[in-house]
Amino acid sequence: MSSKNYAVVKIFGRQYKVSEGQKIKANFIDADVDTTMSFSEVLMMNKGGELKIGEPQVNGAKVTAKVVAHGREDKILVFKYLRKNKSKKMHGHRQDFTTLAITSIEG
């Protein structure tokens, strides 16, 4: 069994498996760069080989992260073609994201 510390945390509707010092790309968070944020929706936690599973969250657990940067993903193209109507439509989409650096896992 691995003794690496990690946690499964829910950040604005998505679940991420994080460990200390890791950088993740999350959905866009409207916060300034170098802002420290804490997330208390910890669903599972492994601290020194001891596994804690939340029902639905682990009580007293908290993940602290620092906002490193904001960015946009590469463009994806959406193309719709209706052959019988002789119509076609194409548009693109770029998703905004925020890069978070996990500073600590407490609990």
A tleap script that builds the chain and sets N, CA, C and O, in Angstrom:
source leaprc.protein.ff14SB
mol = sequence {
  NMET SER SER LYS ASN TYR ALA VAL VAL LYS
  ILE PHE GLY ARG GLN TYR LYS VAL SER GLU
  GLY GLN LYS ILE LYS ALA ASN PHE ILE ASP
  ALA ASP VAL ASP THR THR MET SER PHE SER
  GLU VAL LEU MET MET ASN LYS GLY GLY GLU
  LEU LYS ILE GLY GLU PRO GLN VAL ASN GLY
  ALA LYS VAL THR ALA LYS VAL VAL ALA HIE
  GLY ARG GLU ASP LYS ILE LEU VAL PHE LYS
  TYR LEU ARG LYS ASN LYS SER LYS LYS MET
  HIE GLY HIE ARG GLN ASP PHE THR THR LEU
  ALA ILE THR SER ILE GLU CGLY
}
set mol.1.N position { 0.838 -1.178 0.000 }
set mol.1.CA position { 0.000 0.000 0.000 }
set mol.1.C position { 0.884 1.243 0.000 }
set mol.1.O position { 1.879 1.302 0.723 }
set mol.2.N position { 0.529 2.218 -0.797 }
set mol.2.CA position { 1.306 3.443 -0.932 }
set mol.2.C position { 1.070 4.361 0.270 }
set mol.2.O position { -0.054 4.494 0.754 }
set mol.3.N position { 2.160 4.998 0.748 }
set mol.3.CA position { 2.022 5.914 1.875 }
set mol.3.C position { 2.056 7.363 1.409 }
set mol.3.O position { 2.194 8.268 2.231 }
set mol.4.N position { 1.931 7.601 0.104 }
set mol.4.CA position { 1.921 8.962 -0.419 }
set mol.4.C position { 0.626 9.653 -0.019 }
set mol.4.O position { -0.460 9.085 -0.141 }
set mol.5.N position { 0.755 10.879 0.458 }
set mol.5.CA position { -0.421 11.639 0.890 }
set mol.5.C position { -1.141 12.206 -0.318 }
set mol.5.O position { -0.534 12.866 -1.161 }
set mol.6.N position { -2.436 11.946 -0.398 }
set mol.6.CA position { -3.258 12.505 -1.464 }
set mol.6.C position { -4.680 12.658 -0.968 }
set mol.6.O position { -5.056 12.127 0.076 }
set mol.7.N position { -5.461 13.395 -1.738 }
set mol.7.CA position { -6.868 13.609 -1.399 }
set mol.7.C position { -7.669 13.725 -2.683 }
set mol.7.O position { -7.146 14.137 -3.719 }
set mol.8.N position { -8.936 13.361 -2.608 }
set mol.8.CA position { -9.871 13.581 -3.704 }
set mol.8.C position { -10.764 14.728 -3.258 }
set mol.8.O position { -11.517 14.614 -2.291 }
set mol.9.N position { -10.663 15.841 -3.987 }
set mol.9.CA position { -11.366 17.058 -3.590 }
set mol.9.C position { -12.292 17.503 -4.713 }
set mol.9.O position { -11.987 17.330 -5.893 }
set mol.10.N position { -13.420 18.076 -4.331 }
set mol.10.CA position { -14.389 18.583 -5.298 }
set mol.10.C position { -14.208 20.089 -5.403 }
set mol.10.O position { -14.393 20.820 -4.430 }
set mol.11.N position { -13.841 20.548 -6.613 }
set mol.11.CA position { -13.601 21.967 -6.845 }
set mol.11.C position { -14.569 22.439 -7.917 }
set mol.11.O position { -14.402 22.111 -9.092 }
set mol.12.N position { -15.565 23.195 -7.529 }
set mol.12.CA position { -16.573 23.764 -8.436 }
set mol.12.C position { -17.168 22.710 -9.369 }
set mol.12.O position { -17.215 22.904 -10.584 }
set mol.13.N position { -17.620 21.596 -8.793 }
set mol.13.CA position { -18.361 20.601 -9.557 }
set mol.13.C position { -17.535 19.487 -10.169 }
set mol.13.O position { -18.115 18.547 -10.712 }
set mol.14.N position { -16.217 19.538 -10.111 }
set mol.14.CA position { -15.367 18.477 -10.647 }
set mol.14.C position { -14.496 17.905 -9.540 }
set mol.14.O position { -14.106 18.610 -8.609 }
set mol.15.N position { -14.195 16.610 -9.658 }
set mol.15.CA position { -13.382 15.945 -8.663 }
set mol.15.C position { -11.955 15.785 -9.177 }
set mol.15.O position { -11.740 15.417 -10.332 }
set mol.16.N position { -10.976 16.068 -8.303 }
set mol.16.CA position { -9.565 15.978 -8.657 }
set mol.16.C position { -8.831 15.188 -7.579 }
set mol.16.O position { -9.082 15.364 -6.387 }
set mol.17.N position { -7.925 14.318 -8.011 }
set mol.17.CA position { -7.031 13.632 -7.079 }
set mol.17.C position { -5.774 14.483 -6.988 }
set mol.17.O position { -5.067 14.650 -7.982 }
set mol.18.N position { -5.487 15.025 -5.803 }
set mol.18.CA position { -4.395 15.975 -5.644 }
set mol.18.C position { -3.450 15.516 -4.549 }
set mol.18.O position { -3.842 14.793 -3.634 }
set mol.19.N position { -2.197 15.946 -4.655 }
set mol.19.CA position { -1.206 15.751 -3.604 }
set mol.19.C position { -0.456 17.068 -3.438 }
set mol.19.O position { -0.541 17.943 -4.300 }
set mol.20.N position { 0.271 17.213 -2.347 }
set mol.20.CA position { 0.955 18.470 -2.058 }
set mol.20.C position { 2.036 18.736 -3.097 }
set mol.20.O position { 2.777 17.830 -3.478 }
set mol.21.N position { 2.121 19.987 -3.556 }
set mol.21.CA position { 3.110 20.372 -4.551 }
set mol.21.C position { 2.667 20.173 -5.983 }
set mol.21.O position { 3.384 20.565 -6.904 }
set mol.22.N position { 1.512 19.579 -6.199 }
set mol.22.CA position { 1.008 19.296 -7.545 }
set mol.22.C position { 0.305 20.529 -8.106 }
set mol.22.O position { -0.277 21.319 -7.362 }
set mol.23.N position { 0.368 20.683 -9.438 }
set mol.23.CA position { -0.373 21.742 -10.119 }
set mol.23.C position { -1.482 21.086 -10.933 }
set mol.23.O position { -1.255 20.084 -11.611 }
set mol.24.N position { -2.688 21.659 -10.863 }
set mol.24.CA position { -3.825 21.131 -11.614 }
set mol.24.C position { -4.475 22.255 -12.401 }
set mol.24.O position { -4.380 23.429 -12.044 }
set mol.25.N position { -5.144 21.861 -13.492 }
set mol.25.CA position { -5.965 22.793 -14.277 }
set mol.25.C position { -7.410 22.568 -13.872 }
set mol.25.O position { -7.959 21.488 -14.087 }
set mol.26.N position { -8.021 23.580 -13.290 }
set mol.26.CA position { -9.413 23.494 -12.867 }
set mol.26.C position { -10.252 24.414 -13.737 }
set mol.26.O position { -9.714 25.225 -14.492 }
set mol.27.N position { -11.570 24.291 -13.634 }
set mol.27.CA position { -12.446 25.239 -14.313 }
set mol.27.C position { -12.101 26.647 -13.854 }
set mol.27.O position { -11.530 26.838 -12.780 }
set mol.28.N position { -12.450 27.624 -14.670 }
set mol.28.CA position { -12.086 29.006 -14.373 }
set mol.28.C position { -12.644 29.439 -13.019 }
set mol.28.O position { -13.831 29.270 -12.738 }
set mol.29.N position { -11.768 30.001 -12.189 }
set mol.29.CA position { -12.136 30.536 -10.886 }
set mol.29.C position { -11.838 32.032 -10.922 }
set mol.29.O position { -10.717 32.439 -11.227 }
set mol.30.N position { -12.826 32.834 -10.616 }
set mol.30.CA position { -12.658 34.286 -10.675 }
set mol.30.C position { -11.933 34.764 -9.424 }
set mol.30.O position { -12.553 35.246 -8.477 }
set mol.31.N position { -10.597 34.622 -9.436 }
set mol.31.CA position { -9.755 35.053 -8.320 }
set mol.31.C position { -8.453 35.594 -8.886 }
set mol.31.O position { -8.017 35.187 -9.963 }
set mol.32.N position { -7.839 36.509 -8.158 }
set mol.32.CA position { -6.580 37.088 -8.608 }
set mol.32.C position { -5.449 36.072 -8.472 }
set mol.32.O position { -5.526 35.138 -7.674 }
set mol.33.N position { -4.395 36.272 -9.269 }
set mol.33.CA position { -3.209 35.423 -9.193 }
set mol.33.C position { -2.543 35.637 -7.830 }
set mol.33.O position { -2.558 36.747 -7.298 }
set mol.34.N position { -1.964 34.581 -7.269 }
set mol.34.CA position { -1.318 34.543 -5.944 }
set mol.34.C position { -2.319 34.598 -4.795 }
set mol.34.O position { -1.930 34.855 -3.656 }
set mol.35.N position { -3.592 34.363 -5.070 }
set mol.35.CA position { -4.599 34.267 -4.022 }
set mol.35.C position { -4.598 32.847 -3.461 }
set mol.35.O position { -4.495 31.880 -4.216 }
set mol.36.N position { -4.714 32.722 -2.145 }
set mol.36.CA position { -4.796 31.413 -1.508 }
set mol.36.C position { -6.263 31.071 -1.288 }
set mol.36.O position { -7.032 31.880 -0.770 }
set mol.37.N position { -6.639 29.854 -1.693 }
set mol.37.CA position { -8.018 29.400 -1.549 }
set mol.37.C position { -8.020 28.094 -0.770 }
set mol.37.O position { -7.063 27.323 -0.839 }
set mol.38.N position { -9.096 27.845 -0.029 }
set mol.38.CA position { -9.221 26.568 0.664 }
set mol.38.C position { -10.524 25.900 0.243 }
set mol.38.O position { -11.556 26.551 0.077 }
set mol.39.N position { -10.446 24.593 0.076 }
set mol.39.CA position { -11.595 23.792 -0.350 }
set mol.39.C position { -11.873 22.756 0.732 }
set mol.39.O position { -10.996 21.972 1.096 }
set mol.40.N position { -13.100 22.760 1.240 }
set mol.40.CA position { -13.441 21.856 2.341 }
set mol.40.C position { -14.237 20.637 1.885 }
set mol.40.O position { -14.553 19.769 2.698 }
set mol.41.N position { -14.564 20.560 0.600 }
set mol.41.CA position { -15.295 19.404 0.098 }
set mol.41.C position { -14.310 18.288 -0.258 }
set mol.41.O position { -14.098 17.997 -1.435 }
set mol.42.N position { -13.717 17.670 0.750 }
set mol.42.CA position { -12.771 16.574 0.566 }
set mol.42.C position { -13.555 15.274 0.653 }
set mol.42.O position { -14.165 14.984 1.682 }
set mol.43.N position { -13.542 14.485 -0.427 }
set mol.43.CA position { -14.339 13.267 -0.487 }
set mol.43.C position { -13.580 12.057 0.029 }
set mol.43.O position { -14.182 11.138 0.587 }
set mol.44.N position { -12.250 12.046 -0.152 }
set mol.44.CA position { -11.434 10.934 0.315 }
set mol.44.C position { -10.040 11.459 0.615 }
set mol.44.O position { -9.591 12.436 0.017 }
set mol.45.N position { -9.357 10.800 1.550 }
set mol.45.CA position { -8.061 11.294 1.961 }
set mol.45.C position { -7.167 10.139 2.377 }
set mol.45.O position { -7.611 9.237 3.087 }
set mol.46.N position { -5.905 10.155 1.942 }
set mol.46.CA position { -4.914 9.172 2.355 }
set mol.46.C position { -3.766 9.936 3.000 }
set mol.46.O position { -3.032 10.657 2.323 }
set mol.47.N position { -3.615 9.776 4.294 }
set mol.47.CA position { -2.582 10.503 5.046 }
set mol.47.C position { -1.714 9.474 5.759 }
set mol.47.O position { -2.122 8.892 6.764 }
set mol.48.N position { -0.514 9.257 5.230 }
set mol.48.CA position { 0.418 8.317 5.853 }
set mol.48.C position { -0.065 6.879 5.838 }
set mol.48.O position { 0.211 6.131 6.776 }
set mol.49.N position { -0.771 6.479 4.807 }
set mol.49.CA position { -1.275 5.108 4.707 }
set mol.49.C position { -2.627 4.905 5.356 }
set mol.49.O position { -3.226 3.840 5.208 }
set mol.50.N position { -3.119 5.897 6.069 }
set mol.50.CA position { -4.437 5.801 6.700 }
set mol.50.C position { -5.469 6.396 5.761 }
set mol.50.O position { -5.412 7.585 5.447 }
set mol.51.N position { -6.402 5.587 5.314 }
set mol.51.CA position { -7.400 6.007 4.330 }
set mol.51.C position { -8.673 6.441 5.039 }
set mol.51.O position { -9.232 5.700 5.846 }
set mol.52.N position { -9.126 7.658 4.726 }
set mol.52.CA position { -10.389 8.173 5.266 }
set mol.52.C position { -11.330 8.411 4.096 }
set mol.52.O position { -10.982 9.110 3.144 }
set mol.53.N position { -12.510 7.833 4.167 }
set mol.53.CA position { -13.514 8.008 3.120 }
set mol.53.C position { -14.679 8.787 3.727 }
set mol.53.O position { -15.195 8.431 4.786 }
set mol.54.N position { -15.081 9.850 3.044 }
set mol.54.CA position { -16.135 10.717 3.554 }
set mol.54.C position { -17.511 10.166 3.324 }
set mol.54.O position { -17.738 9.345 2.435 }
set mol.55.N position { -18.438 10.637 4.150 }
set mol.55.CA position { -19.838 10.223 4.017 }
set mol.55.C position { -20.738 11.440 4.028 }
set mol.55.O position { -21.406 11.613 5.047 }
set mol.56.N position { -20.845 12.286 3.061 }
set mol.56.CA position { -20.142 12.322 1.779 }
set mol.56.C position { -18.796 13.027 1.830 }
set mol.56.O position { -18.000 12.864 0.905 }
set mol.57.N position { -18.494 13.830 2.904 }
set mol.57.CA position { -17.202 14.502 2.996 }
set mol.57.C position { -16.479 14.076 4.263 }
set mol.57.O position { -17.094 13.651 5.241 }
set mol.58.N position { -15.158 14.200 4.219 }
set mol.58.CA position { -14.343 13.906 5.389 }
set mol.58.C position { -14.450 15.107 6.341 }
set mol.58.O position { -14.190 16.244 5.948 }
set mol.59.N position { -14.834 14.842 7.587 }
set mol.59.CA position { -15.018 15.925 8.564 }
set mol.59.C position { -13.674 16.534 8.946 }
set mol.59.O position { -12.724 15.818 9.262 }
set mol.60.N position { -13.604 17.862 8.914 }
set mol.60.CA position { -12.409 18.576 9.331 }
set mol.60.C position { -11.286 18.590 8.318 }
set mol.60.O position { -10.221 19.136 8.607 }
set mol.61.N position { -11.475 18.022 7.156 }
set mol.61.CA position { -10.422 17.995 6.134 }
set mol.61.C position { -10.505 19.247 5.275 }
set mol.61.O position { -11.583 19.785 5.022 }
set mol.62.N position { -9.327 19.694 4.832 }
set mol.62.CA position { -9.271 20.916 4.036 }
set mol.62.C position { -8.067 20.839 3.111 }
set mol.62.O position { -6.994 20.388 3.512 }
set mol.63.N position { -8.249 21.281 1.876 }
set mol.63.CA position { -7.160 21.373 0.905 }
set mol.63.C position { -6.953 22.845 0.596 }
set mol.63.O position { -7.896 23.559 0.255 }
set mol.64.N position { -5.702 23.294 0.719 }
set mol.64.CA position { -5.364 24.687 0.455 }
set mol.64.C position { -4.589 24.758 -0.851 }
set mol.64.O position { -3.668 23.975 -1.086 }
set mol.65.N position { -4.975 25.712 -1.702 }
set mol.65.CA position { -4.333 25.872 -3.011 }
set mol.65.C position { -4.069 27.340 -3.281 }
set mol.65.O position { -4.721 28.223 -2.725 }
set mol.66.N position { -3.095 27.579 -4.149 }
set mol.66.CA position { -2.730 28.941 -4.533 }
set mol.66.C position { -2.986 29.091 -6.030 }
set mol.66.O position { -2.611 28.220 -6.814 }
set mol.67.N position { -3.621 30.192 -6.428 }
set mol.67.CA position { -3.890 30.448 -7.843 }
set mol.67.C position { -2.574 30.876 -8.497 }
set mol.67.O position { -1.976 31.881 -8.112 }
set mol.68.N position { -2.133 30.096 -9.495 }
set mol.68.CA position { -0.858 30.365 -10.169 }
set mol.68.C position { -1.078 31.203 -11.419 }
set mol.68.O position { -0.376 32.192 -11.632 }
set mol.69.N position { -2.050 30.818 -12.253 }
set mol.69.CA position { -2.271 31.520 -13.523 }
set mol.69.C position { -3.664 31.232 -14.044 }
set mol.69.O position { -4.349 30.320 -13.580 }
set mol.70.N position { -4.067 32.037 -15.025 }
set mol.70.CA position { -5.300 31.820 -15.770 }
set mol.70.C position { -4.919 31.609 -17.231 }
set mol.70.O position { -3.897 32.120 -17.690 }
set mol.71.N position { -5.734 30.863 -17.957 }
set mol.71.CA position { -5.431 30.642 -19.367 }
set mol.71.C position { -6.649 30.158 -20.114 }
set mol.71.O position { -7.751 30.071 -19.570 }
set mol.72.N position { -6.417 29.839 -21.404 }
set mol.72.CA position { -7.479 29.310 -22.247 }
set mol.72.C position { -6.958 28.091 -22.985 }
set mol.72.O position { -5.810 28.065 -23.428 }
set mol.73.N position { -7.808 27.083 -23.115 }
set mol.73.CA position { -7.450 25.860 -23.825 }
set mol.73.C position { -7.341 26.142 -25.321 }
set mol.73.O position { -7.699 27.223 -25.791 }
set mol.74.N position { -6.841 25.153 -26.060 }
set mol.74.CA position { -6.801 25.254 -27.512 }
set mol.74.C position { -8.222 25.264 -28.061 }
set mol.74.O position { -9.146 24.744 -27.436 }
set mol.75.N position { -8.382 25.859 -29.230 }
set mol.75.CA position { -9.698 25.968 -29.831 }
set mol.75.C position { -10.167 24.610 -30.360 }
set mol.75.O position { -9.410 23.886 -31.006 }
set mol.76.N position { -11.416 24.284 -30.079 }
set mol.76.CA position { -12.040 23.120 -30.694 }
set mol.76.C position { -13.064 23.631 -31.684 }
set mol.76.O position { -13.731 24.633 -31.429 }
set mol.77.N position { -13.195 22.951 -32.811 }
set mol.77.CA position { -14.149 23.354 -33.838 }
set mol.77.C position { -15.363 22.444 -33.794 }
set mol.77.O position { -15.239 21.223 -33.699 }
set mol.78.N position { -16.532 23.051 -33.865 }
set mol.78.CA position { -17.798 22.325 -33.895 }
set mol.78.C position { -18.401 22.560 -35.269 }
set mol.78.O position { -18.672 23.700 -35.647 }
set mol.79.N position { -18.612 21.477 -36.021 }
set mol.79.CA position { -19.112 21.594 -37.383 }
set mol.79.C position { -20.401 20.803 -37.498 }
set mol.79.O position { -20.442 19.618 -37.167 }
set mol.80.N position { -21.455 21.458 -37.969 }
set mol.80.CA position { -22.749 20.806 -38.178 }
set mol.80.C position { -23.099 20.914 -39.651 }
set mol.80.O position { -22.984 21.982 -40.251 }
set mol.81.N position { -23.528 19.798 -40.229 }
set mol.81.CA position { -23.840 19.762 -41.652 }
set mol.81.C position { -25.135 18.989 -41.842 }
set mol.81.O position { -25.250 17.843 -41.406 }
set mol.82.N position { -26.107 19.613 -42.491 }
set mol.82.CA position { -27.369 18.958 -42.820 }
set mol.82.C position { -27.424 18.817 -44.334 }
set mol.82.O position { -27.623 19.806 -45.038 }
set mol.83.N position { -27.253 17.612 -44.839 }
set mol.83.CA position { -27.109 17.429 -46.286 }
set mol.83.C position { -28.405 17.674 -47.056 }
set mol.83.O position { -28.372 18.158 -48.187 }
set mol.84.N position { -29.534 17.345 -46.455 }
set mol.84.CA position { -30.776 17.535 -47.201 }
set mol.84.C position { -31.192 19.006 -47.236 }
set mol.84.O position { -31.894 19.427 -48.155 }
set mol.85.N position { -30.769 19.781 -46.253 }
set mol.85.CA position { -31.094 21.201 -46.243 }
set mol.85.C position { -30.013 22.050 -46.881 }
set mol.85.O position { -30.182 23.257 -47.052 }
set mol.86.N position { -28.894 21.417 -47.234 }
set mol.86.CA position { -27.745 22.110 -47.820 }
set mol.86.C position { -27.277 23.250 -46.910 }
set mol.86.O position { -26.970 24.351 -47.367 }
set mol.87.N position { -27.234 22.952 -45.626 }
set mol.87.CA position { -26.777 23.976 -44.694 }
set mol.87.C position { -25.609 23.434 -43.887 }
set mol.87.O position { -25.542 22.245 -43.576 }
set mol.88.N position { -24.711 24.311 -43.565 }
set mol.88.CA position { -23.592 23.941 -42.706 }
set mol.88.C position { -23.286 25.103 -41.772 }
set mol.88.O position { -23.478 26.272 -42.106 }
set mol.89.N position { -22.804 24.738 -40.593 }
set mol.89.CA position { -22.519 25.729 -39.581 }
set mol.89.C position { -21.258 25.289 -38.843 }
set mol.89.O position { -21.137 24.129 -38.449 }
set mol.90.N position { -20.320 26.220 -38.657 }
set mol.90.CA position { -19.108 25.903 -37.936 }
set mol.90.C position { -18.795 27.038 -36.965 }
set mol.90.O position { -18.856 28.216 -37.319 }
set mol.91.N position { -18.463 26.662 -35.753 }
set mol.91.CA position { -18.017 27.662 -34.784 }
set mol.91.C position { -16.992 27.022 -33.863 }
set mol.91.O position { -16.903 25.797 -33.773 }
set mol.92.N position { -16.227 27.851 -33.185 }
set mol.92.CA position { -15.177 27.369 -32.308 }
set mol.92.C position { -15.460 27.711 -30.863 }
set mol.92.O position { -16.333 28.521 -30.553 }
set mol.93.N position { -14.691 27.064 -29.972 }
set mol.93.CA position { -14.857 27.293 -28.542 }
set mol.93.C position { -13.506 27.148 -27.862 }
set mol.93.O position { -12.760 26.211 -28.147 }
set mol.94.N position { -13.185 28.079 -26.958 }
set mol.94.CA position { -11.986 27.991 -26.132 }
set mol.94.C position { -12.418 28.068 -24.675 }
set mol.94.O position { -13.019 29.054 -24.249 }
set mol.95.N position { -12.111 27.029 -23.917 }
set mol.95.CA position { -12.517 26.960 -22.516 }
set mol.95.C position { -11.493 27.670 -21.628 }
set mol.95.O position { -10.289 27.462 -21.776 }
set mol.96.N position { -11.969 28.499 -20.715 }
set mol.96.CA position { -11.096 29.164 -19.753 }
set mol.96.C position { -10.745 28.196 -18.627 }
set mol.96.O position { -11.565 27.355 -18.257 }
set mol.97.N position { -9.532 28.308 -18.077 }
set mol.97.CA position { -9.132 27.471 -16.952 }
set mol.97.C position { -8.259 28.271 -15.995 }
set mol.97.O position { -7.746 29.336 -16.335 }
set mol.98.N position { -8.104 27.733 -14.794 }
set mol.98.CA position { -7.242 28.311 -13.775 }
set mol.98.C position { -6.263 27.230 -13.317 }
set mol.98.O position { -6.666 26.101 -13.039 }
set mol.99.N position { -4.984 27.578 -13.239 }
set mol.99.CA position { -3.979 26.646 -12.741 }
set mol.99.C position { -3.811 26.866 -11.253 }
set mol.99.O position { -3.537 27.977 -10.800 }
set mol.100.N position { -3.982 25.776 -10.489 }
set mol.100.CA position { -3.873 25.826 -9.032 }
set mol.100.C position { -2.677 25.007 -8.582 }
set mol.100.O position { -2.439 23.922 -9.113 }
set mol.101.N position { -1.916 25.508 -7.607 }
set mol.101.CA position { -0.826 24.761 -6.986 }
set mol.101.C position { -1.294 24.358 -5.589 }
set mol.101.O position { -1.635 25.213 -4.771 }
set mol.102.N position { -1.310 23.068 -5.324 }
set mol.102.CA position { -1.773 22.562 -4.033 }
set mol.102.C position { -0.665 22.777 -3.004 }
set mol.102.O position { 0.447 22.273 -3.165 }
set mol.103.N position { -0.976 23.531 -1.945 }
set mol.103.CA position { 0.048 23.844 -0.947 }
set mol.103.C position { -0.023 22.933 0.275 }
set mol.103.O position { 1.014 22.560 0.825 }
set mol.104.N position { -1.234 22.569 0.710 }
set mol.104.CA position { -1.321 21.695 1.881 }
set mol.104.C position { -2.621 20.904 1.883 }
set mol.104.O position { -3.645 21.323 1.343 }
set mol.105.N position { -2.528 19.746 2.514 }
set mol.105.CA position { -3.704 18.890 2.739 }
set mol.105.C position { -3.785 18.660 4.242 }
set mol.105.O position { -2.882 18.079 4.845 }
set mol.106.N position { -4.877 19.122 4.835 }
set mol.106.CA position { -5.027 19.015 6.290 }
set mol.106.C position { -6.234 18.147 6.607 }
set mol.106.O position { -7.198 18.090 5.844 }
set mol.107.N position { -6.161 17.481 7.734 }
set mol.107.CA position { -7.313 16.721 8.141 }
set mol.107.C position { -6.995 15.561 8.901 }
set mol.107.O position { -7.893 14.825 9.310 }
savepdb mol mol.pdb
quit
